[in-house]
Amino acid sequence: MPDQAHEALSGCYAEILSNIQLAGWKYDGRPIEIEDTGSATCKLKLSDKASKKRRNQQPDASLCWPAARFPFLVLEAAVSQSQASLDKKIHYWIQGSRGHLKIVCALQLEQVSTGKYRALATIIRAREVVRPNGYRIESEYIINKEEVYPAQSQATFHITMADLLPKGADPDKATDSGDPIVIALATFRAGAVRACNRASQKAQSAVEPKSSPYSSDQEGVSTPSDSSSPEPVSEAEEPDDPKDSDYVTDSSDSEDPHWSKDEGDVWDT
């Protein structure tokens, strides 16, 4: 996870993981131990069923049911990405995972003026829509661009046992208290403050006047200065559209996506 993304999301996903562990939920009589799977590479299926192309996509953080074939929740932090690009990416998580992924949490840093930023949170959830010829997985907004900094949001979202269960799990073996886990958007705030402050510092340093690499020791004579600081390098914005290199051709006949925890270690669905 990049430094700024980790800074923005660390408190949030740690809080989500802690709440799930404290809920006391069980499967087949044993406590559920959710795995922090970080930025594991996921291979998402394109919308064209006839195509065998899959797109490699990495979250900034993810949580997974033990030994499941796909994370049930991913988190994204957009520190230099446009809102349009982020929206496209989070919805593709849901649709490209074919319903394996249940929840996407995104935090967007938005510049409101020179050196000043605000943070917006968006939560989307997978939803099955029944059609005459079957069903379709769609994404729906639970929270859409709710400001968490500088404003203090009171909004919440829920995580249920059904969100955790991977495809193929027996719901009759799941035991919970009947109440969903409530996650407050306030958990995003601490990380959002740090990320916004860091972005502000970088923006301000980028517009500060730069000293000349030459100093004049004598009238009309310029000599190189002994000390000169390098110009700040800004982070490149992520492209809105995937490159051809982002796609791989899968020779498998499986329609489902898969993911890998480590390079070369692919978990097939």
C-alpha positions, 0 to 999 in steps of 0.5 A: 500500500502506498504511504499516503494511502496507508496513512489515510486508511490504516485506522479505518480498516484496523477498526473494521477488522477489530469490530468483526473479531469482537463480534464473536461470530462463528462458522461451524462452531469455530470463531471466525478469523478474518485475514488482513490480505492487504494489496493482494492482486485480484483478477477481475472478469470483464463484462463480456462473458465471451472474453477470457481477458481479466484485469489485474487490480490491486486494492490499497487494503482488503479483508478476506474470509480464511482461505476464501477465493476472494476478499469480501471487502476492499478499501481504496484511497485516492490521493492523486486520482480523479473522482471519475477515475475512482468511481469507475474503479470501485464499481468495477470491483463489484462487477468484475468480481462477479459478486465475490466482493461484497463491500468497497470503501473509498476515501477521496482527497479533494483539493478545495483551494491552494494547499487545502484539501477535504476528504470524502468517503464513499461506500458501495455494496454488491446487490443481486438483481433478479432478471427473467433469464437469471440474475445480475450483480450490480453495485449500489451506493450506501454512502456517496461522497460524505465529507469526513474532514474537515466536517465530522460525519455522523453517518454509519454503514453495516457489515453482516455475516452474509457479507463475510460468507464466501460463495459456497459457504453454508449459511446454516453453519454461521452463527451471529448475534443477529445484529450487524456490525455498525461502522462509523465514518468517524473511523476514517477521520484520523487517517483523513486528517493526516493524509490531507495535512500531508497533501497540503504540505506537498502542495505548498512546497511545490509553489514556493519560489525556488532559489537560483542554482547560481550565486553572484560573488562578484558584480557581473560574475555568476558562480554555481551555488554550493547548496541547492535543493532538488525540485519537489516531484509530484506524484503522477495521477493514475490513468482513468482507463486501464492500459493493455498491460493491465489485462491478462488472457486466461486460458481457463474456462471458468467465468469467475475471477480469481486472485493471488496473495503473492506473486505467482500464487494464484487462487482459482475460483 
